Amino acid sequence: MSKLLDRVETLEKTLEEMAKAIQAIARCVGVTEVQEEMAKATQANMKAQVEAGLKEGQIKPAEVVSENGFVVLHEKTKDGKLVLPGRLQHPLQAFDEDTRKLLVGKKPGETIELPNGTITIDEAYEVVEKAAQAAPAPAPATKRTKVKAN
């Protein structure tokens, strides 16, 4: 157990050092530039997740956002500034009820006005329900041994 605690402590120290290094880089390069680069990486990762979901048949494109949907959107502030990471993607059920009501029935490209800015729907998907599992195949026939009665 002490080895595990030592490893956790080492990892915590490493993370602290990495955070300091990132902060130093941000000061040198500029916080905005670092945030934008991190947002690009996050967006690429999110896009890859959607592509994997499509390839694996977990989601399929939809014309409108549905209750059983998965939505990709972006948010802007009142002054039109993109809220980083610039891409949000969630099953509709992850949103609160009021937000779900605003999104259901909307098409990609539509923008919804909010008190603090806007959200624009970029992509809409339907979550594919898993098909009922097939019944297991019957066991192969076996040769029965006849027992003679005495």
Phi, psi and omega in degrees: 000324181294326177298318180297315179297322177297318179295318178298316179297318178298317178297319178299317179296319179298316178297319178299317179295319178296319179298319178297319180296317179296318178297320179295317178298317180299321179294322181285314185274324184122130182301317182300316181297318179295316179299319179295319178294319177295322178296319178300316180295319179296316179299316180298319179296317180296317178300319179297323178296318179295316179300320178294319178298321177293313182297322182276359177077019179279330178224159174217151182302146179229153179281332179222161177284131180242167178303325180262031187262174175230129187234144173245129182212170173227157185239143176232150177283174179304325181273011174085009180278132180294131177275121181287143020275004177089000180205130173236141177213126183207156166296147182302328181295346179283344180271157176290164187301319180297318179293319178303317180299324178291326186274325185301131178089351180279152181255155174305137183101341180283144179246139180244127178281133177236163180303326183259005182155219181221158166234139179241131179279121181265320182213147176231138180225155173255134177282126183276124177288138179292135179294148178304136182293140180293148178296145180297147179294146179296151178295146180296147180296143178242156179280126180271140176268129178277134179255129179276134176278136179270000000 
